[in-house]
């Protein structure tokens, strides 16, 4: 049996280690940081050897196969040395895909992945299918395959996860959009990021399905002149009515009674509907699923209305395109809380919406210079804050009854927060605490 070393001890890595152990492979997990107690306990319960705060070079380089967690870039010295040594390196997604014959629906894109994955999962489950949800959200794909296998899997797939695949072949792939994101990971070259996203269809065959945004210029430019094997389903963002979806063959769906608001969510829903229809879910169950679906927190989540001011938590908006759709779906006037770790952002796409709807901006981050330079001449006021409490306090000074305070940062959160969840939870807790 192959000796497998797993690099990274988060959800992905621990799941891969459990799958390796289940399949009889000698497995060892190595993490240069400190493991969470829950993951440490899980490894010990499964008798999987591990190390933390260290990388045992001798043990790692004795591996026949490396399963690398998606958060580890390819350009770190250890990974480059392993590549030079000729030791195969794959992702948890690739590793798990080798050990299941289930139907896989893979979903990627710069924005909307989580909503679309959650909704697709919900529609399939409402239709009575045995389905699991994982990948970049929820439970590790590998761990589900190891200990709780399903007949169907819906996987949210980040570009980092797709970078580590070679033979992974989803039965249905969905590519929602491609806008600048994570460019720091791709040498600040958009073409590298685009190529990473398109790895989702790398191994698809004629019996597979590819659902994509036919109006996304980066997608259509990449596809120009290429002959693709899978069945193509094109979905448009444009619609005169964001509450209606017609997928043909008398499949008409109504979004009026759902939590899915705005053209972007109409688009996400249509992609999910096509995926559900492709797996035989009937239209009545799909409509019922649409009406019972509840989106995850931190995605245009209305927290409270206090003194006539509505507070909206969109902490998951970690890039400019997400903020564009948040502004599009939110009535003005808006006080916008924006900022964090800039990933090579170009704010040009939201300038017209900021001019139209935003009355004030609170910069929430350590380095806010680009935001201030871009927007200071087009809104009434731009201020800085170095904590969520201060950001909300400054927002309240600018807002009045009828206004919206929108947390939609366009940036990663790691300068002031653990992650976007921590950022959104702090926003929610402070707002509700003052109600």
Secondary structure by P-SEA (a helix, b strand, c coil): ccbbbbccccaaaaaaaaaaaaaccbbbbbbcccccaaaaaaaaaacccccccccaaaaaaaccccccccccccccaaaaaaaaaccccccaaaaaaaccccbbbbbbcccaaaaaaaaaaaaaaaacccccccccccccaaaaaccccccbbbbbccaaaaaacccccccbbbbccccccccccccccaaaaaaaaacccccccccbbbbbccccaaaaaaacccccccbbbbbbccccccccccccccccccccccccccaaaaaaaaaaaaaaaaacccaaaaaaaaaaccccccccccccccccbbbbbccccccaaaaaaaaaaccccccccccccccccccccaaaaaaccccbbbbccccaaaaaaaccccccbbbbbccaaaaaaaaaaacccccccccccccccccccccaaaaaaaaaaaaaaac
